[in-house]
Amino acid sequence: MTRGDADPTLARAVAALGAGALDETGLQRHIAPLFSRHRAQTAGTVYLANHSLGRPLDATAQDMLEGLDAWYAAMGGAWDAWQAAQHAHRERLAQLMHAPRVDCVVPKTSAGQGLRAVLNTFDDPVRVVATTGEFDSLDVILREYARRGRVRVDWVAARGDGRFATEDLVAAIGRGCDLVVVSDVLFASGQRLDGVPAIVAAAHATGALLLLDVYHSLGVFDVDVGSIGVDYAVGGSYKYLRGGPGAGFLYVAPAHLAAQVTTLDIGWFAKAAPMAFDSPDSPRLADGGDRWLESTPPVLTYYQARAGQQLLLALGVTRVRAHSRELQRRLVALLATHGIGAAGGGDDRGAFVVVRDARAAQWAKALAARRIAVDARGAYLRLCPDLLTTDAELVAAADALAEVG
């Protein structure tokens, strides 16, 4: 029996919170028990690396067992259940992104896989504009494609204050390009790129397309890919969607589906009738987003990602964002009492607080020794509270950083 989107335990827990603002008392009473397995195994650790790997719910293990049970019970017949799980997975992601159609969402195992699919829609070398602040999953691919002469990249650097400016991107686009690759929220600094609609407009005015990395914004902000007007978006469930590694996705705008844009990165599941096993010289591809599917998919990722998606949809991104901002502002204030400058909690930031210092990596190791989980990216120490974080944990983290800093 497929549980699908009906998780009565989760639904009851969220309903018990009421409709108001989220607070520590309600979250600890009603939501924390949904993470009992994680909490038991990490007792004594202050976990502030939610921007890196989101905490799994108890239901995640149960969901994955459901996918396995279909295999044990039905063998080849399990494909009916697995394909239903894939559709539900795409449906929830479409809802979270306000995608106009479910098939706009194409399951991928990583954001990088999505980027390669887009790059491989072009037959000629591609002129790309990208920032030097893109995460490795995109950056490495762009640099390797450039090394092999398949793309030419105009890299836009951050300014002296570490921020990327919309004007600099617009100017680079004006010099000519085919594809713009930018992140909604920069992974290292947590900066939310302002003026994304203006960047999209600048790209479209020159005939270029825009791919937006929403890995650090989906689940943090109320992302609306349709309203923004992006051509493509990539992301995944690793962080704020609590879905673990492997449950990535590519968003393809309806206009490109209608134009039947095709990528080289396809497999037999992209065929109009994949189970027919015919092999014409020119493959008969599916309509819509299904023509972007690849070969045999990793079906358990759809089960793995389910509980986290359900929790976020049930709570509502707006409420989660408001609570996140409160925690970030509290942490920034606590650090300030120790004379430590930090950024976070504003409209221009994602879900984590950053302390910019050349000793960031050293501090992260020192905090780990004190069982406080944070991380560093370059000169940025990143600290990300979430729904389970208590005020006492924020105090402990701020005090510990003051001691090791």
C-alpha positions as CSV (number, residue, x, y, z in Angstrom):
1,M,0.0,0.0,0.0
2,T,1.4,3.4,-1.0
3,R,1.3,6.1,1.7
4,G,1.8,8.8,-0.9
5,D,1.1,12.3,0.4
6,A,-1.0,11.1,3.3
7,D,1.2,11.0,6.4
8,P,-1.2,11.2,9.4
9,T,1.5,11.5,12.0
10,L,3.1,14.5,10.3
11,A,-0.3,16.1,9.5
12,R,-1.4,15.8,13.2
13,A,1.9,17.3,14.4
14,V,1.6,20.3,12.1
15,A,-2.1,20.8,12.9
16,A,-1.2,20.8,16.6
17,L,1.0,23.9,16.0
18,G,-2.0,26.0,15.0
19,A,-1.8,28.6,12.3
20,G,0.3,31.2,14.0
21,A,4.0,32.0,14.0
22,L,6.3,29.1,14.7
23,D,8.0,29.1,18.1
24,E,10.4,27.0,20.1
25,T,7.8,25.6,22.5
26,G,5.5,24.4,19.8
27,L,8.2,23.0,17.6
28,Q,9.9,21.1,20.4
29,R,6.5,19.7,21.5
30,H,5.1,18.7,18.2
31,I,7.8,18.7,15.4
32,A,10.9,17.5,17.3
33,P,9.3,14.1,17.9
34,L,9.2,13.5,14.2
35,F,13.0,13.5,14.3
36,S,13.4,11.1,17.3
37,R,15.9,8.8,15.5
38,H,18.2,11.6,14.5
39,R,18.0,13.3,17.9
40,A,18.8,10.1,19.8
41,Q,21.8,9.4,17.6
42,T,23.2,13.0,17.8
43,A,22.4,13.8,21.4
44,G,24.8,16.4,22.8
45,T,25.6,17.9,19.4
46,V,24.5,21.4,18.4
47,Y,23.7,21.0,14.7
48,L,24.1,24.2,12.8
49,A,25.0,22.7,9.4
50,N,21.4,22.5,8.0
51,H,22.5,24.5,5.0
52,S,24.8,21.6,4.1
53,L,22.8,18.5,5.0
54,G,19.2,18.7,6.3
55,R,18.1,16.6,9.2
56,P,16.1,13.5,8.2
57,L,12.7,12.7,9.6
58,D,11.8,9.4,11.1
59,A,9.4,8.9,8.3
60,T,12.2,9.0,5.7
61,A,13.4,5.5,6.7
62,Q,9.8,4.2,6.6
63,D,9.3,5.8,3.2
64,M,12.4,4.1,1.7
65,L,11.2,0.8,3.1
66,E,8.0,1.2,1.2
67,G,9.9,1.5,-2.0
68,L,11.9,-1.6,-1.1
69,D,8.8,-3.5,-0.1
70,A,7.4,-3.0,-3.6
71,W,10.6,-4.6,-5.0
72,Y,10.4,-7.5,-2.7
73,A,6.7,-8.1,-3.2
74,A,6.3,-7.4,-6.9
75,M,9.7,-7.6,-8.5
76,G,9.2,-6.2,-12.1
77,G,5.7,-5.3,-11.2
78,A,7.1,-2.7,-8.7
79,W,7.5,-0.3,-11.6
80,D,3.9,0.8,-11.3
81,A,4.5,1.9,-7.7
82,W,7.9,3.4,-8.5
83,Q,6.6,5.5,-11.4
84,A,3.7,6.7,-9.2
85,A,6.2,7.7,-6.6
86,Q,8.2,9.6,-9.3
87,H,5.1,11.5,-10.4
88,A,4.2,12.4,-6.8
89,H,7.8,13.6,-6.3
90,R,7.7,15.8,-9.4
91,E,4.2,17.1,-8.3
92,R,5.5,18.2,-4.8
93,L,8.5,19.9,-6.3
94,A,6.3,21.7,-8.9
95,Q,4.1,22.9,-6.0
96,L,7.1,24.2,-4.0
97,M,8.5,26.1,-7.1
98,H,5.1,27.2,-8.4
99,A,6.0,25.4,-11.6
100,P,3.1,25.8,-14.2
101,R,3.1,22.1,-14.9
102,V,4.2,18.9,-13.2
103,D,6.3,17.8,-16.1
104,C,8.3,21.0,-16.0
105,V,10.2,19.2,-13.2
106,V,12.6,16.6,-14.5
107,P,14.2,14.4,-11.8
108,K,18.0,14.4,-11.8
109,T,20.5,13.0,-9.4
110,S,22.3,16.4,-9.0
111,A,22.2,20.0,-10.0
112,G,25.2,19.4,-12.2
113,Q,23.4,16.8,-14.2
114,G,20.7,19.4,-14.9
115,L,23.3,21.9,-16.1
116,R,24.8,19.3,-18.4
117,A,21.4,18.6,-19.9
118,V,20.9,22.3,-20.7
119,L,24.4,22.7,-22.1
120,N,23.8,19.7,-24.3
121,T,20.8,21.3,-26.0
122,F,23.2,23.4,-28.0
123,D,24.9,22.1,-31.1
124,D,27.6,24.9,-31.3
125,P,30.0,26.1,-28.6
126,V,28.0,28.0,-26.0
127,R,28.8,31.5,-24.7
128,V,28.1,31.5,-21.0
129,V,28.0,34.3,-18.4
130,A,28.4,33.0,-14.8
131,T,29.6,34.2,-11.5
132,T,32.7,33.1,-9.8
133,G,30.5,32.3,-6.8
134,E,28.8,29.3,-8.2
135,F,29.0,26.0,-6.3
136,D,31.4,23.3,-7.5
137,S,28.5,21.2,-8.9
138,L,28.1,23.8,-11.6
139,D,31.5,25.5,-11.6
140,V,33.5,22.4,-12.3
141,I,31.3,21.4,-15.2
142,L,31.6,24.9,-16.8
143,R,35.4,25.0,-16.4
144,E,35.8,21.5,-17.9
145,Y,33.5,22.3,-20.8
146,A,35.5,25.5,-21.3
147,R,38.8,23.6,-21.2
148,R,37.5,21.3,-24.0
149,G,36.2,24.3,-26.1
150,R,32.5,23.4,-25.7
151,V,31.7,26.7,-23.9
152,R,33.3,30.1,-23.5
153,V,32.6,31.6,-20.1
154,D,32.6,35.2,-19.1
155,W,33.2,35.0,-15.3
156,V,31.7,37.8,-13.2
157,A,33.6,38.3,-9.9
158,A,32.4,39.7,-6.6
159,R,33.2,43.2,-5.7
160,G,35.5,44.2,-2.8
161,D,32.8,43.7,-0.2
162,G,32.3,40.1,-1.3
163,R,28.9,40.8,-3.0
164,F,27.9,40.1,-6.5
165,A,26.3,43.0,-8.2
166,T,23.3,42.8,-10.6
167,E,24.8,45.7,-12.7
168,D,28.0,43.6,-13.3
169,L,26.0,40.7,-14.5
170,V,23.8,42.8,-16.8
171,A,26.9,44.4,-18.3
172,A,28.5,41.0,-19.0
173,I,25.2,39.8,-20.6
174,G,25.2,42.9,-22.8
175,R,28.6,41.9,-24.3
176,G,26.8,38.8,-25.7
177,C,26.0,35.3,-24.5
178,D,23.8,32.3,-25.1
179,L,23.2,31.2,-21.5
180,V,23.4,32.9,-18.1
181,V,24.1,30.6,-15.1
182,V,23.6,32.2,-11.7
183,S,22.6,31.3,-8.1
184,D,19.5,32.7,-6.4
185,V,21.5,32.5,-3.1
186,L,25.3,32.2,-3.2
187,F,26.5,29.1,-1.4
188,A,29.5,30.6,0.4
189,S,28.3,34.0,1.6
190,G,24.5,33.4,1.8
191,Q,23.9,36.5,-0.3
192,R,20.6,36.5,-2.1
193,L,21.3,37.9,-5.6
194,D,19.1,41.0,-5.9
195,G,17.4,41.8,-9.2
196,V,17.1,38.3,-10.6
197,P,14.1,39.4,-12.7
198,A,16.2,42.2,-14.1
199,I,19.0,39.7,-15.0
200,V,16.4,37.4,-16.7
201,A,15.1,40.4,-18.7
202,A,18.6,41.4,-19.7
203,A,19.3,37.8,-20.9
204,H,16.1,37.6,-22.8
205,A,16.7,41.0,-24.4
206,T,19.8,39.6,-26.0
207,G,18.3,36.3,-27.0
208,A,20.1,34.4,-24.2
209,L,18.6,31.9,-21.8
210,L,18.9,31.9,-18.0
211,L,19.5,28.9,-15.7
212,L,19.0,29.7,-12.0
213,D,20.5,27.6,-9.2
214,V,17.8,27.4,-6.5
215,Y,19.6,25.0,-4.2
216,H,20.0,27.5,-1.4
217,S,16.6,29.3,-2.0
218,L,14.0,26.5,-2.5
219,G,12.6,25.8,0.9
220,V,14.0,29.1,2.2
221,F,12.1,31.6,0.1
222,D,8.8,31.3,-1.7
223,V,10.5,30.6,-5.1
224,D,8.2,31.2,-8.1
225,V,10.0,30.1,-11.2
226,G,7.1,31.0,-13.5
227,S,6.8,34.6,-12.2
228,I,10.6,35.1,-12.4
229,G,10.6,33.9,-16.0
230,V,13.7,31.7,-15.8
231,D,14.2,29.2,-18.7
232,Y,15.8,26.6,-16.5
233,A,16.4,26.0,-12.8
234,V,18.4,23.4,-11.0
235,G,18.4,22.3,-7.4
236,G,18.0,19.4,-5.0
237,S,16.7,18.0,-1.8
238,Y,20.0,17.7,0.1
239,K,19.6,20.8,2.3
240,Y,16.4,22.6,3.2
241,L,14.0,19.9,1.7
242,R,15.6,17.3,4.0
243,G,15.6,14.7,1.2
244,G,19.2,13.7,1.2
245,P,21.6,13.3,-1.7
246,G,20.6,12.1,-5.2
247,A,17.1,13.8,-5.3
248,G,18.0,16.6,-7.6
249,F,15.9,18.2,-10.3
250,L,15.9,20.3,-13.5
251,Y,13.1,22.8,-14.1
252,V,12.3,23.4,-17.8
253,A,10.0,26.3,-18.7
254,P,6.8,25.5,-20.6
255,A,7.9,27.4,-23.6
256,H,10.8,25.1,-24.1
257,L,8.7,22.1,-23.6
258,A,6.2,23.4,-26.2
259,A,9.1,23.9,-28.6
260,Q,10.2,20.3,-28.0
261,V,13.8,21.3,-27.1
262,T,15.8,18.2,-26.9
263,T,19.1,17.4,-25.0
264,L,21.7,14.8,-25.7
265,D,21.4,13.8,-22.0
266,I,18.5,11.4,-22.5
267,G,17.8,7.7,-22.1
268,W,15.2,5.1,-22.8
269,F,12.7,6.7,-20.2
270,A,12.6,9.7,-22.5
271,K,10.9,7.6,-25.2
272,A,7.2,8.0,-25.9
273,A,6.6,4.3,-25.0
274,P,9.7,3.2,-23.0
275,M,8.3,-0.2,-22.3
276,A,7.7,-0.9,-26.0
277,F,11.5,-1.5,-26.5
278,D,11.4,-0.4,-30.2
279,S,14.6,1.1,-31.7
280,P,13.9,3.3,-34.6
281,D,16.9,5.3,-36.0
282,S,15.2,8.5,-34.8
283,P,13.9,7.8,-31.3
284,R,10.2,8.7,-30.8
285,L,10.5,10.9,-27.7
286,A,7.8,11.6,-25.2
287,D,5.9,14.9,-25.1
288,G,6.7,17.6,-22.5
289,G,9.2,17.2,-19.8
290,D,9.3,13.5,-20.1
291,R,11.5,13.9,-23.2
292,W,14.2,15.1,-20.8
293,L,14.2,11.9,-18.7
294,E,17.3,9.7,-18.8
295,S,17.8,5.9,-18.4
296,T,16.7,3.7,-15.5
297,P,16.2,6.1,-12.6
298,P,17.3,5.7,-9.0
299,V,13.7,5.1,-7.8
300,L,14.4,5.1,-4.0
301,T,15.3,8.8,-4.1
302,Y,11.6,9.6,-4.7
303,Y,10.8,7.9,-1.4
304,Q,13.8,9.3,0.3
305,A,12.8,12.9,-0.5
306,R,9.1,12.5,0.3
307,A,8.8,13.3,4.1
308,G,10.9,16.4,3.9
309,Q,8.8,17.8,1.0
310,Q,5.6,16.9,2.9
311,L,6.8,18.7,6.1
312,L,7.7,21.9,4.2
313,L,4.5,21.9,2.3
314,A,2.5,21.3,5.5
315,L,4.2,24.1,7.5
316,G,4.4,26.5,4.6
317,V,7.6,28.2,3.4
318,T,6.5,31.6,4.6
319,R,6.2,30.4,8.2
320,V,9.5,28.5,8.0
321,R,11.2,31.6,6.6
322,A,9.9,33.9,9.3
323,H,11.1,31.5,12.0
324,S,14.5,31.1,10.3
325,R,15.0,34.9,10.2
326,E,14.2,35.2,13.9
327,L,16.8,32.5,14.8
328,Q,19.4,34.1,12.5
329,R,18.8,37.6,14.0
330,R,19.1,36.1,17.5
331,L,22.4,34.4,16.6
332,V,23.8,37.6,15.0
333,A,22.9,39.5,18.2
334,L,24.5,36.9,20.5
335,L,27.7,37.0,18.4
336,A,27.7,40.8,18.6
337,T,27.8,40.7,22.4
338,H,31.1,38.9,22.0
339,G,32.4,41.5,19.5
340,I,31.9,39.1,16.5
341,G,30.4,40.6,13.4
342,A,28.0,38.4,11.5
343,A,25.6,38.7,8.6
344,G,22.2,37.1,8.5
345,G,18.5,37.4,9.1
346,G,17.8,40.1,6.4
347,D,15.9,39.9,3.2
348,D,19.2,39.9,1.3
349,R,20.3,36.6,2.9
350,G,19.4,33.0,2.7
351,A,19.0,30.6,5.6
352,F,22.4,30.8,7.3
353,V,24.5,33.3,9.2
354,V,28.1,34.0,8.1
355,V,31.1,35.3,9.9
356,R,33.7,36.4,7.4
357,D,37.3,35.8,8.6
358,A,40.4,34.1,7.2
359,R,40.3,31.8,10.2
360,A,36.9,30.4,9.3
361,A,38.1,26.8,8.5
362,Q,40.2,26.8,11.7
363,W,37.2,27.9,13.7
364,A,34.9,25.3,12.2
365,K,37.3,22.5,13.3
366,A,37.6,24.0,16.8
367,L,33.8,24.1,17.1
368,A,33.5,20.5,15.8
369,A,35.8,19.4,18.7
370,R,33.2,21.0,21.0
371,R,30.4,19.1,19.2
372,I,29.1,22.1,17.5
373,A,28.5,21.3,13.8
374,V,29.2,24.2,11.4
375,D,31.3,24.5,8.3
376,A,33.4,27.0,6.3
377,R,33.6,27.9,2.7
378,G,36.7,30.0,2.0
379,A,36.6,33.0,4.4
380,Y,33.0,32.4,5.4
381,L,32.1,30.5,8.6
382,R,28.5,29.3,8.0
383,L,26.0,28.6,10.8
384,C,22.4,27.6,10.0
385,P,19.7,27.0,12.6
386,D,16.6,25.2,11.7
387,L,13.2,24.1,13.1
388,L,14.8,22.0,15.9
389,T,17.4,24.6,17.0
390,T,16.8,25.9,20.5
391,D,17.8,29.2,22.0
392,A,20.1,27.5,24.4
393,E,22.0,26.0,21.4
394,L,22.4,29.4,19.8
395,V,23.8,30.7,23.1
396,A,26.2,27.8,23.3
397,A,27.4,28.2,19.7
398,A,28.0,32.0,20.2
399,D,29.9,31.4,23.5
400,A,32.0,28.7,21.9
401,L,32.9,30.8,18.9
402,A,34.0,33.6,21.2
403,E,36.2,31.2,23.1
404,V,37.9,29.7,20.0
405,G,38.1,32.9,18.0
